[in-house]
Amino acid sequence: MDQFRRIGEVLGSLRALMVLQDSIDVNPRQCRLLVDAFDLAFHAVADALRTHLTFDPRHTLRWRPLEHPLAELHLICLEGEHYVRRCLEPKPIWWGKVLALSREADCVEFHLHNLLWCLPVVLEAIEAIAEGAVGFDDEATRKNRVLVSKKYEKEWMEPRLFQHKLGELYLSSKDFCARLDSASREDHWILSQILNNRKISPLDPLTDHEKSLRELLISPKSQLFPSSVLVQSPGYQVRKSSSNFMEVQWMGESFLVEHLIGRTIDEASIANEISALASMVHPNVSHYMYVLADQEKKEWFLVMEWMSMDLSSYTKNLCSTKNKASFPLLVAVDTMLQIARGMEYLHSKKLFHGDLNPSNILVKARSCSPDGYLHVKVAGFAKWSTKNSKSSTSVEGETDPCIWYAPEVLQEQEQAQDGSTNNSNSCINGRLRCSEKADIYSFGMICFQLLTGKVPFEDEHRQKDNTSKNIRVGVRPLFPSQSPKYLTNLTKKCWHSDPMQRPSFSTICRLLRYIKRFLVMNSEHIQPLVDYFELESSMCKSFTSWVQKDVLGASEVPFQMFAYRVLEREKTSANVKGTSWDIEGDETSVWGEEKQNTGILTDDPLLSPQVNQDTSMKSSAKKIHGKLKQQLFSMFFTSYCYYAHLNLVMTVSRNRLVSPGQKKNTTTVIKPPQLSGRSFSVNNGNRFQQVMMIPARRSVMAEGKQEMPREDQGTARRKSFYGFLLGILGSAFLLVLAFQLLFPRATDARPAPTEDDANRCDLFSGEWKKDSSPAYSNSSCKFISSPQNCLTNGRLNTDYLSWRWKPHGCKIPPTDTRKFSNSMRGKSIAFIGDSILRNQMESLLCILSKVEEAVLVYHDETYQSKTWYLPSHNITLGLIWAPFLVKSTEAKSKKDIQIYLDVLDPVWTSQYQNYDYIMLSGGQWFLKETTFWENNTIVGCHYCPGKGLKELGMDYSYRRALRLIFRFLSAADHKPLVVLRTWTPSHFEYGQWYSGGICNRTKPFNEGEYNADPVDAVMRNVELEEFQEGLVNGLNLSLLDIYHLSLLRPDGHPGPYRKYHPDISKKPQEDCLHWCLPGPIDTWNELLIAILMGEEELRSSF
């Protein structure tokens, strides 16, 4: 917890700094964005800790896996705080701060990129501890495992679904991503306004030099300015120079300047290149912030951010003979990632380096890092950069430059020499070939140096001809035996001899992010359980955008980390699942009883003990019944084999000819058949059964012959025939009996209720009785939306799952999901209405998933309308969002809604012809503040005080809408079965949804225990009256009257558990209108299935 406390201290410091946010005149929007991101991340981690872990000072060792991830997050927060301080703190020379900070992208692409990478790592570390152990509470551990597994389901591996479901948690919501994209542009506009105001301010007029600086800042980046802006500025001085680079002090800030001398300046010929290079802004690319020139002296001054030295010098200092040290593994991977990100950015701009080596990589220590982290920038990619043998070597010129070049580049150089053997240096002195794959090879060699602390081929540098030849024939430097395989494999792929086998820098970046995550979470640096290249290959097949050359923004990082984690969990659990399945298969194969999918986990800690007990009893009963069936079948089959075998042998023996040496008054005695332990397999219902087989003993006893009485040969034959016939008849009788036991007639499987049945039994009038658990669980169905996933969201009381609807005078048979799916083959069903209908649709998808899991094949931009498909049964299920069923427009205030009572909603009228059955529901949205239109004229309203309109009431608009719908369907050519689902009651008590209403009951109402809302009665009467009118007009219409049975179930709503683990003490807004899944709403679909199956049977009878 100490690391988490330190993060809180940094956040408190940032909040204190932002009290003065109005004083930030450089990058204020980016500073605000950074502070908000840290605040959101802190609360996300805090919520995860509260949800998954319990702190016990006696067991602090369990928190150790969090130490490194939280330390990494603490470092990122410290660096972000340093950035905000730089933007805020007053400088003696204001211009210097603006020059240094206004043209960089560190806020989003460095600080926020690191935060968006680190937050999933911290959350995953918390979840890993929660899945492992939570104190000594095994039930809490199992609960955490369910919650975590639900989060990492494969269905969320879709960017838009991930953003919708987990965007807030991972800082990748639409609003936050929009701020990432716009913050830099807004800051540039703010700075331009400040500079314009200073230009015209009479109180603080600008000097000539300040005017030049102002023009430099607001002008396009491609515009050249005289070098006097730099060299003649007050306080300008050169602190250090090396080769053609200088460290200068300019306006109170340190900069790195590439000084080019003796080159003719041709503005017309290089203007495009200057524009392209100046526009390249990335924290890991050496950015030419300002390009200045002196045409008379033929000098160029390319101003860049200050960096302390190149990577070659830094590595030499770190790994010197005295220190005997190398990069820490995590620092090496982070450095590799930054180089890869810089190269990824350059390649996305179609700019290939051609001379990537440690001398062209600039570094500086990160001020807040005690672990040796570096800030890395790729340099030396401009055409005017000096390209000679010294540029690609160390300071002392000891490194052979050819070691950084790909074999195909060396081969090209060899061919360019035209067979000359006089040149002892076979390496490249300039940029002969620039390509993406050549840069990746060079990157692989740099990785080797970072991981080992050694220069590649350092023992062969004095034999330069041999080095070049060896590289071309495939010789590569050797890693020490203790080097991590997952990193050496990546490096070897980068320097592969076949350029097409080398990964792209985008792939390398994703791999290194995940490898860095692995190192942070596993300080022992053990071997990963999966091959990350295999994960990447699977990801690229699923997401084609990952293969493209464009750089994905920092906002994409959380989804990439999440997708990797989902696939990693699937890969690592595959072997365990396979082993578990084999064990289960062994258990069930003894009797051949297929394991019944009850849809609920027997060890689900979220279920009450009684539910588990009932489920276990049912399962045990099924297993016993299956065993008895199998024993009977085995016995009957064995008896049949016995009779057939015995009679056949006896018949053959009695009719055998007497051998010449045998007396006629003797015969051979057959030894009674004996059971042996040998077994064979019989395929019964696609399951293999083990039964005992009578051995086919056909050998005649050579000894033990006994005298038998003489019989007439005809009599013996008749007895043999009668015995054989008796065996056959007995076996047939037993087989018929076995068939009846194995395949009983489904006496309780009644067809859907007909009109005659309805006269005797009202399915919609009855009471709720205690019964077994539901047909599925929240963990077995992936279609449940988060607001209706009450168990996952923390609801502890599960009694609402153990009730079943019992109509008066009859019984609803158990739903035969398989029979229903078969009867619906080739059919399509549309659910047209509001969010409660969506609630019912998800219930039906869960019920059908026991037979076949539906596939989402379509969704609109808002994910309100969706289409699922069951390919094995060719069933289509459509959800069409049309809350009013008639045309409507919603005002910006979301209060004054305009509905057109004479125009149907085209969203559903344009699609309904594609469906055989349509389910309609509505009404709830008519309670809102609405204005009614007919014939393009406002005719009235509902709940519109102060507007001077006639109050017609909600029932008026609902009646007009239903009447218009039924008349349209009656007159249309397409005649689907229309099912109208009646009004859904809500159960708010002590207020409404907007005034603190709650629903905390835990069991159903009994008759007379409730007071129905008058509004409910009014709206339901409208439905019943219009339903009767529709029948009179000849509409193929059916009624699903769920009002009464739903009214009795106040315990089935999410209540406060519409949110994940809500803080009940804060009295969150409760949902007493929608229904938990699983829950009472499943009964709606049981009745709907009965209606649809009855319709199908009626159609098939004609």
Long-range contacts (C-beta under 8 A, 24 or more apart in sequence): 1-55, 1-63, 3-66, 3-67, 3-70, 3-71, 3-73, 3-74, 4-45, 4-49, 4-66, 4-70, 6-74, 7-42, 7-45, 7-70, 7-73, 7-74, 7-77, 8-42, 10-38, 10-74, 10-77, 10-78, 10-81, 11-38, 11-39, 11-42, 11-77, 13-81, 14-38, 14-77, 14-80, 14-81, 14-84, 15-39, 17-81, 17-84, 17-85, 17-88, 18-84, 20-88, 21-88, 23-88, 24-87, 24-88, 25-190, 25-191, 25-194, 26-87, 26-97, 26-98, 26-101, 26-102, 26-187, 26-191, 27-87, 27-101, 27-102, 27-107, 27-187, 28-87, 28-187, 28-190, 29-182, 29-183, 29-184, 29-186, 29-187, 29-190, 30-87, 30-107, 30-108, 30-183, 30-184, 30-187, 31-83, 31-84, 31-87, 31-88, 31-107, 33-107, 33-108, 33-112, 33-179, 33-180, 33-183, 34-80, 34-83, 34-84, 34-107, 34-111, 34-112, 35-80, 35-84, 37-112, 37-115, 37-171, 37-176, 38-77, 38-80, 38-115, 40-171, 40-176, 41-73, 41-115, 41-119, 41-171, 44-119, 44-123, 44-169, 44-170, 44-171, 45-70, 45-73, 45-119, 45-122, 45-123, 45-126, 48-122, 48-123, 48-126, 48-127, 49-126, 50-1061, 51-147, 51-1060, 51-1061, 52-126, 52-127, 52-129, 52-130, 52-134, 52-144, 52-147, 53-126, 53-129, 53-130, 53-134, 54-134, 54-135, 54-137, 54-140, 56-135, 59-135, 62-129, 62-132, 62-133, 63-129, 65-125, 65-128, 65-129, 65-521, 66-122, 66-125, 66-126, 66-129, 68-520, 68-521, 68-523, 69-118, 69-121, 69-122, 69-125, 69-520, 69-521, 70-122, 72-118, 72-121, 72-122, 72-520, 73-115, 73-118, 73-119, 73-122, 75-368, 75-369, 75-371, 75-373, 76-111, 76-114, 76-115, 76-118, 78-368, 79-111, 79-114, 79-366, 79-367, 79-368, 79-369, 80-111, 80-115, 82-367, 82-368, 83-107, 83-111, 91-252, 92-252, 93-235, 93-251, 93-252, 93-253, 95-210, 95-213, 95-251, 96-250, 96-251, 96-252, 96-253, 97-252, 97-253, 98-191, 98-217, 99-213, 99-217, 99-250, 99-251, 99-253, 99-289, 99-290, 100-253, 100-255, 100-305, 102-187, 102-188, 102-191, 102-217, 103-221, 103-281, 103-287, 103-289, 103-290, 104-281, 104-283, 104-287, 104-289, 104-305, 105-184, 105-281, 105-282, 105-283, 106-283, 107-183, 107-184, 108-180, 108-183, 108-184, 108-553, 108-554, 109-282, 109-283, 109-554, 110-283, 110-284, 110-375, 112-180, 112-554, 113-554, 113-557, 115-171, 116-170, 116-171, 116-172, 116-554, 116-555, 116-557, 116-558, 117-513, 117-516, 117-517, 117-557, 117-561, 118-520, 119-170, 119-171, 119-558, 120-170, 120-517, 120-558, 120-561, 120-562, 120-565, 121-517, 121-520, 121-521, 121-561, 123-169, 123-170, 124-517, 124-521, 124-565, 125-521, 127-151, 128-521, 139-605, 140-605, 142-603, 142-604, 142-605, 143-605, 143-606, 146-604, 146-605, 146-606, 146-779, 146-792, 147-792, 149-569, 149-779, 150-778, 150-779, 150-789, 150-792, 152-562, 152-565, 152-566, 152-569, 153-566, 153-782, 154-566, 154-570, 155-782, 155-856, 156-562, 156-566, 157-542, 157-562, 157-563, 157-566, 157-567, 159-543, 159-556, 159-559, 160-863, 161-863, 162-559, 162-562, 162-563, 163-559, 164-863, 165-786, 166-558, 166-562, 170-558, 170-559, 170-562, 171-558, 172-555, 172-556, 172-558, 172-559, 176-555, 177-553, 177-555, 180-553, 180-554, 180-555, 181-553, 191-217, 192-218, 209-233, 209-234, 213-251, 216-290, 220-275, 221-275, 221-278, 221-279, 222-271, 222-274, 222-275, 222-278, 222-279, 224-267, 224-274, 224-291, 224-292, 224-293, 225-290, 225-291, 225-292, 225-293, 226-292, 226-293, 226-294, 227-292, 227-293, 227-294, 227-299, 227-301, 228-294, 229-290, 229-292, 230-257, 230-290, 230-292, 230-301, 230-303, 231-301, 243-386, 243-390, 243-391, 244-386, 247-306, 250-303, 253-306, 254-306, 255-289, 255-303, 255-304, 255-305, 255-306, 256-303, 256-304, 256-305, 256-306, 256-307, 256-362, 257-301, 257-302, 257-303, 257-304, 258-300, 258-301, 258-302, 258-304, 258-385, 259-299, 259-300, 259-301, 259-302, 260-299, 260-300, 260-302, 260-384, 260-386, 261-297, 261-298, 261-299, 261-300, 262-298, 263-298, 263-300, 263-384, 264-298, 265-293, 265-295, 265-298, 265-300, 270-384, 273-382, 273-383, 276-349, 276-351, 277-382, 280-345, 280-346, 280-349, 280-351, 282-341, 282-342, 282-345, 283-375, 283-377, 284-338, 284-339, 284-341, 284-342, 284-345, 284-376, 284-377, 284-378, 285-342, 285-345, 285-346, 285-377, 285-378, 286-362, 286-377, 286-378, 286-379, 286-380, 286-381, 287-377, 288-382, 300-384, 302-382, 304-379, 305-377, 306-364, 307-362, 307-363, 307-364, 307-375, 307-377, 308-363, 308-364, 308-365, 309-362, 309-363, 309-364, 310-358, 310-359, 310-360, 310-361, 310-362, 310-363, 310-379, 311-335, 311-358, 311-359, 311-361, 311-362, 311-363, 311-376, 311-446, 312-357, 312-358, 312-359, 312-361, 312-394, 312-395, 312-399, 313-394, 313-395, 314-363, 314-374, 315-358, 315-449, 315-450, 315-453, 316-394, 316-395, 318-453, 319-453, 319-454, 325-453, 326-451, 326-452, 326-453, 327-372, 327-450, 327-451, 327-453, 328-371, 328-372, 329-451, 329-484, 329-487, 329-519, 329-525, 330-371, 330-516, 330-519, 330-520, 331-371, 331-372, 331-373, 331-374, 332-450, 332-451, 333-487, 333-512, 333-515, 333-516, 333-519, 334-373, 334-374, 334-516, 335-363, 335-374, 335-376, 335-450, 336-446, 336-447, 336-450, 336-512, 337-509, 337-512, 337-513, 337-516, 338-374, 338-375, 338-376, 339-376, 339-378, 339-443, 339-446, 340-443, 340-505, 340-508, 340-509, 340-512, 341-505, 341-509, 342-376, 342-377, 342-378, 343-378, 343-439, 343-443, 343-505, 344-504, 344-505, 344-506, 344-508, 344-509, 344-551, 345-551, 346-378, 346-381, 347-436, 347-439, 347-504, 347-505, 347-549, 348-549, 348-550, 348-551, 351-381, 352-434, 352-435, 352-436, 352-438, 352-439, 353-378, 353-380, 353-381, 353-434, 353-439, 353-442, 354-381, 354-431, 354-432, 354-433, 354-434, 354-435, 354-438, 354-439, 355-380, 355-381, 355-387, 355-391, 355-392, 355-404, 355-431, 355-442, 356-404, 356-439, 356-442, 356-443, 356-446, 357-392, 357-401, 357-404, 357-442, 357-445, 357-446, 358-446, 358-449, 359-391, 359-392, 359-393, 359-394, 360-391, 360-392, 361-446, 387-429, 387-430, 387-431, 388-429, 388-430, 389-425, 389-427, 389-429, 398-461, 399-455, 399-461, 400-427, 400-457, 400-461, 400-464, 400-467, 401-427, 401-428, 402-426, 402-427, 402-428, 402-464, 402-467, 402-468, 402-471, 403-445, 403-455, 403-456, 403-457, 403-461, 403-467, 403-471, 404-442, 404-445, 404-446, 405-438, 405-441, 405-442, 405-471, 406-437, 406-438, 406-441, 406-442, 406-495, 406-499, 407-441, 407-471, 407-472, 407-474, 407-497, 408-433, 408-437, 408-438, 408-499, 409-433, 409-438, 410-468, 410-471, 410-472, 411-472, 414-468, 414-472, 424-464, 424-465, 425-464, 426-464, 426-465, 426-468, 426-469, 427-464, 427-468, 435-499, 436-504, 436-505, 437-499, 437-500, 437-502, 438-499, 439-505, 440-494, 440-502, 440-503, 440-504, 440-505, 440-508, 441-494, 441-495, 441-499, 441-502, 443-494, 443-505, 443-508, 444-491, 444-492, 444-493, 444-494, 444-495, 444-502, 445-477, 445-495, 447-487, 447-490, 447-491, 447-494, 448-477, 448-479, 448-491, 448-495, 451-479, 451-483, 451-487, 451-488, 451-491, 452-477, 452-479, 452-480, 452-483, 484-525, 484-527, 485-527, 486-515, 486-518, 486-527, 486-528, 486-532, 487-515, 489-533, 490-515, 490-532, 490-533, 493-533, 503-533, 503-536, 504-547, 504-549, 506-546, 506-547, 506-549, 506-551, 506-552, 507-536, 507-540, 507-546, 510-536, 510-539, 510-546, 510-560, 510-564, 511-536, 513-557, 513-560, 513-561, 514-561, 514-564, 517-561, 529-568, 529-571, 529-572, 530-568, 530-571, 530-572, 532-564, 534-571, 535-564, 535-567, 535-568, 535-571, 538-567, 539-563, 539-564, 539-567, 589-687, 589-688, 589-690, 590-690, 591-623, 591-626, 591-627, 591-630, 591-689, 592-626, 592-630, 592-684, 592-685, 592-687, 592-688, 592-689, 593-622, 593-623, 593-626, 593-627, 593-630, 593-687, 594-685, 594-687, 596-622, 597-850, 598-773, 598-775, 599-774, 599-775, 599-776, 599-777, 599-780, 599-781, 599-850, 600-773, 600-774, 600-776, 600-777, 600-780, 601-777, 601-779, 601-780, 604-777, 604-779, 606-777, 606-778, 606-779, 606-791, 606-792, 606-798, 607-773, 607-777, 607-798, 607-801, 608-798, 608-799, 608-801, 608-802, 610-802, 611-772, 611-773, 611-798, 611-801, 611-802, 614-772, 614-773, 614-802, 615-772, 615-773, 618-772, 629-741, 629-742, 630-689, 632-738, 632-741, 632-742, 633-684, 633-689, 633-738, 633-741, 633-742, 634-689, 634-691, 634-692, 636-731, 636-734, 636-735, 636-737, 636-738, 637-682, 637-691, 637-738, 638-691, 638-692, 638-693, 638-694, 639-730, 639-731, 639-734, 640-731, 640-734, 640-735, 641-693, 641-694, 642-673, 642-694, 643-727, 643-728, 643-730, 643-731, 644-727, 644-728, 644-731, 645-673, 645-694, 645-696, 646-673, 646-727, 647-720, 647-723, 647-724, 647-727, 648-724, 649-698, 650-720, 650-723, 651-720, 651-721, 651-724, 653-700, 654-716, 654-717, 654-720, 655-717, 655-720, 665-707, 665-708, 665-710, 666-705, 666-706, 666-707, 666-708, 667-708, 668-700, 668-701, 668-705, 669-701, 669-704, 669-705, 669-706, 669-708, 670-700, 670-701, 671-697, 671-701, 673-697, 748-813, 748-814, 749-813, 749-816, 749-819, 750-813, 751-1093, 751-1094, 751-1097, 752-1090, 752-1091, 752-1092, 752-1093, 752-1094, 752-1095, 752-1097, 753-1090, 753-1094, 754-1094, 757-810, 760-809, 760-810, 761-807, 761-808, 761-809, 761-810, 762-807, 762-808, 762-809, 763-807, 763-810, 763-812, 763-1087, 763-1090, 764-807, 764-1041, 764-1042, 764-1043, 764-1044, 764-1045, 764-1087, 765-807, 765-808, 765-1044, 766-805, 766-806, 766-807, 766-808, 766-1045, 767-805, 767-806, 767-808, 767-1006, 767-1007, 767-1048, 768-803, 768-804, 768-805, 768-806, 768-1004, 768-1045, 768-1048, 768-1049, 769-803, 769-804, 769-805, 769-806, 770-802, 770-803, 770-804, 771-802, 771-803, 771-804, 772-802, 772-804, 773-801, 773-802, 774-801, 774-1078, 774-1079, 774-1082, 775-815, 775-817, 775-847, 775-850, 775-1078, 775-1082, 776-846, 776-847, 776-849, 776-850, 776-1078, 777-1078, 778-1077, 778-1078, 780-846, 780-849, 781-845, 781-846, 781-849, 781-1077, 781-1078, 782-849, 782-853, 783-842, 783-845, 783-846, 783-849, 783-854, 784-842, 784-846, 784-1077, 785-838, 785-839, 785-842, 786-1060, 787-1054, 787-1058, 787-1059, 787-1071, 787-1074, 788-839, 788-842, 788-1054, 788-1058, 788-1074, 788-1075, 788-1076, 788-1077, 789-1076, 789-1077, 790-1054, 790-1057, 790-1076, 790-1077, 790-1079, 791-1076, 792-1060, 793-1054, 793-1057, 793-1058, 793-1059, 793-1060, 793-1061, 793-1062, 794-1057, 794-1060, 794-1061, 794-1062, 795-1054, 795-1055, 795-1057, 795-1076, 797-1002, 799-1002, 799-1003, 799-1051, 800-1002, 800-1003, 800-1049, 800-1051, 800-1052, 800-1076, 800-1079, 800-1080, 801-1078, 801-1079, 803-1004, 803-1049, 803-1080, 804-1083, 805-1045, 805-1083, 805-1086, 812-1086, 812-1087, 812-1090, 815-847, 815-1085, 815-1086, 815-1089, 817-847, 817-848, 817-850, 817-851, 817-1089, 818-851, 819-1093, 820-848, 820-1089, 820-1092, 820-1093, 821-848, 821-851, 821-852, 821-870, 821-873, 821-875, 822-873, 823-1092, 823-1093, 823-1096, 823-1097, 824-873, 824-875, 824-1092, 824-1096, 825-873, 825-874, 825-875, 826-874, 826-875, 827-875, 827-876, 827-916, 827-917, 828-875, 828-876, 828-877, 828-878, 828-914, 828-915, 828-916, 828-917, 829-875, 829-876, 829-877, 829-878, 829-915, 829-916, 829-917, 829-918, 829-919, 829-1092, 830-877, 830-878, 830-879, 830-880, 830-908, 830-911, 830-912, 830-914, 830-915, 830-917, 830-918, 830-919, 831-877, 831-878, 831-879, 831-880, 831-918, 831-919, 832-880, 832-882, 832-885, 832-908, 832-912, 832-918, 832-919, 832-920, 832-921, 833-880, 833-882, 833-883, 833-885, 833-919, 833-920, 833-921, 833-922, 834-881, 834-882, 834-883, 834-921, 834-922, 834-924, 834-925, 835-883, 835-1074, 836-921, 836-924, 836-984, 836-1073, 836-1074, 836-1075, 837-879, 837-919, 837-921, 837-981, 838-879, 838-881, 839-1074, 839-1075, 839-1077, 839-1081, 840-919, 840-921, 840-981, 840-1081, 840-1084, 840-1085, 841-877, 841-879, 842-1077, 843-1075, 843-1077, 843-1078, 843-1081, 843-1082, 843-1084, 843-1085, 844-877, 844-1085, 844-1088, 845-877, 846-1077, 846-1078, 846-1082, 847-1082, 847-1085, 847-1089, 848-875, 865-907, 876-914, 876-915, 878-911, 878-914, 878-915, 880-907, 880-908, 880-911, 880-912, 881-907, 882-907, 882-908, 883-922, 883-924, 883-925, 884-922, 884-925, 884-926, 884-961, 885-920, 885-922, 885-961, 885-962, 885-965, 886-961, 886-964, 886-965, 895-928, 895-929, 896-929, 896-930, 896-931, 896-944, 897-925, 897-928, 897-929, 897-930, 897-931, 898-930, 898-931, 898-933, 899-930, 899-931, 899-932, 899-933, 899-957, 899-961, 900-933, 900-934, 901-932, 901-933, 901-934, 901-939, 901-957, 901-960, 901-961, 901-964, 902-933, 902-934, 902-935, 902-960, 902-964, 904-964, 904-965, 904-968, 909-968, 912-974, 912-976, 913-974, 915-976, 916-976, 916-977, 917-976, 917-977, 917-978, 917-979, 917-1092, 917-1095, 918-976, 918-977, 918-978, 918-979, 919-979, 919-981, 919-1040, 919-1088, 920-965, 920-978, 920-979, 920-980, 920-981, 921-980, 921-981, 921-984, 922-958, 922-961, 922-962, 923-958, 923-983, 923-984, 923-1019, 923-1023, 924-984, 924-1073, 926-954, 926-957, 926-958, 926-961, 926-1019, 927-954, 927-1015, 930-954, 930-957, 932-956, 932-957, 934-960, 954-1015, 954-1018, 954-1019, 955-1018, 955-1019, 955-1022, 958-1019, 958-1022, 959-1022, 959-1025, 959-1026, 962-1022, 962-1023, 962-1026, 963-1026, 963-1029, 966-1026, 966-1029, 966-1030, 966-1033, 966-1035, 966-1037, 967-1033, 969-1030, 969-1035, 970-1030, 970-1033, 970-1034, 970-1035, 975-1036, 976-1036, 977-1036, 977-1037, 977-1038, 977-1092, 977-1095, 978-1030, 978-1035, 978-1036, 978-1037, 978-1038, 979-1037, 979-1038, 979-1039, 979-1040, 979-1088, 979-1091, 979-1092, 980-1023, 980-1027, 980-1030, 980-1037, 980-1038, 980-1039, 980-1040, 981-1040, 981-1042, 981-1084, 982-1020, 982-1023, 982-1024, 982-1039, 982-1040, 982-1041, 982-1042, 982-1043, 983-1016, 983-1019, 983-1020, 983-1023, 983-1043, 984-1042, 984-1043, 984-1046, 984-1073, 985-1012, 985-1013, 985-1016, 985-1043, 985-1046, 985-1047, 986-1013, 986-1072, 986-1073, 987-1050, 987-1053, 987-1072, 988-1070, 988-1072, 988-1073, 989-1050, 989-1072, 993-1069, 993-1070, 993-1071, 993-1072, 993-1073, 996-1067, 997-1070, 997-1072, 998-1055, 998-1056, 998-1070, 998-1072, 999-1050, 999-1053, 999-1055, 999-1070, 999-1072, 1000-1055, 1001-1050, 1001-1051, 1002-1051, 1003-1051, 1004-1048, 1004-1049, 1004-1050, 1004-1051, 1005-1047, 1005-1048, 1005-1049, 1005-1050, 1006-1048, 1007-1048, 1010-1047, 1010-1048, 1010-1050, 1012-1047, 1016-1043, 1016-1047, 1038-1091, 1038-1095, 1040-1084, 1040-1087, 1040-1088, 1040-1091, 1042-1083, 1042-1084, 1042-1087, 1045-1080, 1045-1083, 1046-1080, 1046-1084, 1049-1080, 1052-1076, 1052-1079, 1052-1080, 1052-1081
